[in-house]
Amino acid sequence: MGKRKSKTVDTDVTSPDARPDEKIIGFMKLRTFATVLSVILVVGSLISLVTRGINWGLDFTGGTVLELHYDKPVDTENVRAQLVKAGYTESSAQEFGSASTVLIRMPGDDPALGNKIAQMLAANYEGKVETKRVEYVGPQVGERLREQGGLGMLMALGLVMLYIAFRFQFKFSVGAVVALTHDSIIVLGLFALLQLQFDLTVMAAILAVIGYSLNDTIIVYDRIRENFRKRRKGTASDIIDVSLTQTLGRTLATSGTTLMVLLALFLFGGEMIHNFATALIVGIGVGTYSSIYIASNLLLYLKISREDLLLPVKQEEMDKRP
């Protein structure tokens, strides 16, 4: 009887991650479908932003924030009904820290409005009501915050592009910035579609999503660059598939544990951080997707090649030294 020939996967022995039983997931086989899906999501988000607009919070539009402490637990629905009866139909009331503390938000440009509301609610309550805080944000301050927030996001994307171009290569920087822009637009589009209130906490969440997605993209890019330099066989699509497969476990573990924490905040964190948790949950989910099918996919559209990532001769000789 002849010897049985063992069947192994063709891998590059120069790669430190190569294994005879290495199984590669063909992520890039779905790149066309992913591109169409992303275009639909981004266009839909832009249409939602244009037609419905963002529901700006008091941080950006101006208004009054009032914190009241009752001597007994109070029903926020009853407080809200009193506000509506008094003509403040656009105000909101919610528990803040405990059932005895109520946080009231009201639009308007009257600095004395908070004290008027506190006196009105105290007069309709049989017990004692203590005014803990009255904060007023003028419309000019809100407009300036909105402008500075937008400029901050644009500056962050610009600095990211410079950093990625310096650390990797210009084609990588384009892919990273497009992926981050993709994530931000989809989160903003969802908030516009559902008319969720957009305040400074949501702005902070979007910036956190940019940082999280960037970290994930850099890890994927670092592995792609390494495999382009060390693997002598395979197309650019094959090498990207190998790199994504090798980083998939880390990506799922990080995203999974982060989403578990955010879901707990979303379900039990209260109304104050509900929109913050929503933005992060959507952003991290979309960011994980974009690291694979936007940042990496764009490298193929930009025709990335080994020549783009070759080391200088001196650097290559140093890397070969034991």
Sequence and secondary structure as in RCSB ss.txt:
>XXXX:A:sequence
MGKRKSKTVDTDVTSPDARPDEKIIGFMKLRTFATVLSVILVVGSLISLVTRGINWGLDFTGGTVLELHYDKPVD
TENVRAQLVKAGYTESSAQEFGSASTVLIRMPGDDPALGNKIAQMLAANYEGKVETKRVEYVGPQVGERLREQGG
LGMLMALGLVMLYIAFRFQFKFSVGAVVALTHDSIIVLGLFALLQLQFDLTVMAAILAVIGYSLNDTIIVYDRIR
ENFRKRRKGTASDIIDVSLTQTLGRTLATSGTTLMVLLALFLFGGEMIHNFATALIVGIGVGTYSSIYIASNLLL
YLKISREDLLLPVKQEEMDKRP
>XXXX:A:secstr
            TTSTT  TT     GGGGHHHHHHHHHHHHHHHHHHHHHT  EE HHHH EEEEEEEESS   
HHHHHHHHHHTT TT EEEE SSTTEEEEEEE S TTHHHHHHHHHHHT SS EEEEEEEEE HHHHHHHHHHHH
HHHHHHHHHHHHHHHHHS HHHHHHHHHHHHHHHHHHHHHHHHHT EE HHHHHHHHHHHHHHHHHHHHHHHHHH
HHHHH  SS HHHHHHHHHHHHHHHHHHHHHHHHHHHHHHHHHS GGGHHHHHHHHHHHHHHHHHIIIIIHHHHH
HTT  GGGG   HHHHHHHH  
